[in-house]
Amino acid sequence: AVRSRTGRQTVEEELREFSGLIPLLDVPGLEELPSEDFCDLEDYLDFLGNEARLPAYDIAVNGGAQLRRLMQEIEIYYRFAENPNCARSVDVLQARGVSLNQMTWRDVIVKLLRLQTTGPLRSRLMYIGHRLRHFFSKQKDVLLDFMLSIKGSPDERFFSALLTRHGELLRDNELIKSLVYAQYDAVIERQMNQFFELYRSTMDATLSDPWVFLKKSSNSLLFEAQSEEGIDTTLPTFDDTRARIPRELEMRASVEMTLNNWMTDIPEEPSQIDVAVERVQALVNKTFACIRSSFADSLELFVETFFKVPLMRTMDQDMAQIKLSEVDRETYKVRRQFLAGELKESKKALEGIKECLEKLESLQKTHRARGR
């Protein structure tokens, strides 16, 4: 645990600070509020504290506790993603188009899904990435305070003595501190861009063939009512797992049948294009809701895999690549030459003092000998 009081924030302080940074970042698609239903940030904060009951909402924390709370907040933000578009007759006809092969309703839904839902999901992705970057960049002073507080604490024996030594170097040498902080921020920026790229690739792959994604559900039919038996929170035994696998395979087949039934309900006649548009849009919304819920459930896994773990594994290598700029090199070269000259003069002065001390000692011995 991080024993530091530096940088502790409540949810309100954290979100207000990030809200003030959004205009400065000037990132397209980065929105302060998760939905248009919220009037302002005050309304969103009231929802988090009173309705969503976000854990540790009004408690000032930092470090891992703050990251855990952040994960829950961005998951809530992500679940507000909605499909703001509504398919029109011309959109459905255009999506179906004309091709050498027969264009099925599945292909139409995939086209509309990618066209309508890519924007809302990427907007949430921008918020998640920049919130994570802001959090990790705020932990620099927290970690420095932690490194300086280890010495003399009850937990001192659990940590390396190098932490205290390096913390004192960062505290006493402003150049070292600025170089380390700059490299740290650069690594976080790079990791955020990699997180965007990997998450977009996962999202594009899912939207390119959502039917495969829907069939991989393991616990329930995607759009059917949940089982009335409730949810068992105990860990499954080997026998339970062995019995579950055939059931899951059957459920995937039933998902395929359910999807085919929905496709069959869409009329083909041109005179019923309005009915077809309505049912296609309903299926697009259902598919989007499933993808959104699944992505929100896996959000912590995505953050751990695409952001946090790579950041921790490569940080020491990136810190080893810190180099002085040419201006700093020249400055320190001149300073070194100046200090070397002062050291040489100090040595000469020290030799002179030693000669004087030797003469004084010799004179003192002579004086004592005559006195006897």
C-alpha positions, 0 to 999 in steps of 0.5 A, spaced: 500 500 500 502 507 498 503 510 505 502 517 502 497 523 503 500 527 497 495 527 491 489 524 495 482 526 491 475 525 492 471 523 486 468 530 485 475 533 486 478 528 480 473 530 475 473 537 476 480 537 475 479 533 469 474 537 466 478 543 466 483 540 462 478 537 457 478 544 453 486 545 454 487 538 451 482 539 445 481 532 443 476 531 438 470 526 441 472 527 448 466 529 452 465 531 459 459 528 460 457 520 458 450 522 456 446 528 454 441 526 459 446 530 464 445 537 464 452 539 467 458 536 471 454 537 478 448 532 475 453 527 473 456 527 480 450 527 483 448 521 479 455 517 481 454 519 489 447 518 490 444 513 484 450 509 482 453 509 489 460 509 487 465 506 492 469 511 496 465 517 492 467 522 498 473 519 500 480 522 498 484 517 496 490 516 491 494 510 488 491 503 487 485 505 491 484 511 486 485 507 480 480 502 483 475 507 483 477 510 477 475 503 473 468 503 476 467 510 474 469 509 467 465 503 466 459 507 468 461 512 463 462 507 458 455 504 459 452 510 457 454 509 450 448 509 446 446 509 438 444 516 437 442 514 429 436 511 426 436 508 420 432 511 414 429 507 408 434 510 404 440 507 409 437 500 409 436 500 401 443 503 400 446 498 405 443 492 401 445 495 395 447 491 389 453 486 388 455 480 385 453 475 391 446 476 394 446 481 400 443 478 406 440 482 412 446 480 416 450 484 411 446 490 412 446 490 419 453 489 419 454 495 415 449 499 419 452 497 425 459 499 423 456 506 420 452 508 426 456 505 433 463 506 431 462 514 433 459 513 440 464 507 442 470 511 440 468 517 444 468 513 450 475 510 448 477 517 448 475 519 455 477 512 458 484 513 455 485 520 457 482 519 464 487 513 465 493 518 462 491 523 467 491 519 473 498 516 472 501 522 471 498 525 477 502 519 481 509 522 480 508 526 486 505 521 490 510 516 489 516 521 490 513 522 497 512 514 498 519 513 497 521 519 502 517 516 507 519 509 507 525 511 511 524 510 519 517 507 517 515 500 520 515 497 513 522 500 511 525 492 512 520 490 506 523 495 501 530 496 498 534 502 501 535 504 494 528 507 494 530 512 499 536 514 496 533 515 489 527 519 492 532 524 496 536 525 489 529 526 486 528 531 491 535 535 492 536 535 484 531 539 480 534 537 473 534 529 475 527 530 477 525 534 471 528 529 466 525 523 470 518 526 470 518 528 463 520 521 461 515 518 465 510 523 462 512 521 455 512 513 456 504 514 459 503 518 452 506 513 448 502 507 452 495 511 451 496 511 444 498 504 444 491 503 448 487 506 443 490 502 437 489 496 440 482 497 443 480 500 436 483 494 433 479 489 438 472 494 436 473 494 429 474 486 429 468 485 433 464 490 429 466 487 422 463 480 424 458 481 430 455 474 429 461 471 431 462 475 437 455 474 439 455 466 439 461 466 444 457 468 450 458 463 455 452 464 460 446 466 457 442 467 450 444 474 449 437 478 448 433 473 452 431 473 459 436 471 464 435 465 468 430 465 474 435 460 478 439 466 480 447 467 480 451 462 483 457 466 486 461 460 488 467 457 484 465 451 479 468 444 481 471 440 475 464 436 475 460 443 474 465 445 468 465 439 465 457 439 465 458 446 463 461 445 456 456 441 452 451 446 455 455 452 452 456 449 445 448 448 445 447 455 447 451 457 442 447 453 437 441 456 440 444 463 439 445 462 432 437 459 431 435 465 435 439 470 430 436 466 424 429 467 426 430 474 427 432 475 420 427 471 418 422 476 421 424 481 416 420 482 410 423 482 403 417 485 400 419 493 397 412 495 400 414 493 407 420 497 407 418 501 413 417 495 417 423 492 415 427 498 417 424 498 424 426 491 425 433 492 422 434 498 427 431 494 432 436 488 431 442 493 430 440 496 437 440 490 440 446 488 437 450 494 439 447 493 447 450 486 447 457 489 444 457 495 449 455 491 455 460 485 454 466 491 452 464 494 459 464 488 463 471 487 460 473 494 461 478 492 467 481 486 463 482 491 457 486 496 461 490 491 465 492 488 458 493 494 454 495 499 458 497 498 466 501 491 465 505 494 458 506 500 462 509 497 468 514 492 464 517 497 460 518 503 465 525 501 467 527 500 460 525 507 458 528 510 464 534 507 462 534 511 456 534 518 459 539 522 456 541 529 457 540 535 452 546 538 448 545 544 452 545 541 459 551 537 457 555 543 455 552 547 461 555 541 466 561 540 462 563 548 463 561 547 470 565 540 471 571 544 468 570 550 473 569 545 479 575 542 477 579 548 477 576 550 484 578 543 486 585 544 484 586 550 487 583 547 494 588 542 494 594 547 493 591 551 499 590 545 503 597 543 502 599 550 504 595 549 510 599 542 512 606 545 511 604 551 516 601 546 521 607 542 520 612 548 521 607 550 527 608 543 530 615 543 529 616 550 533 612 547 538 616 541 539 622 546 539 619 551 544 617 545 549 624 542 549 628 549 550 623 550 556 625 543 559 
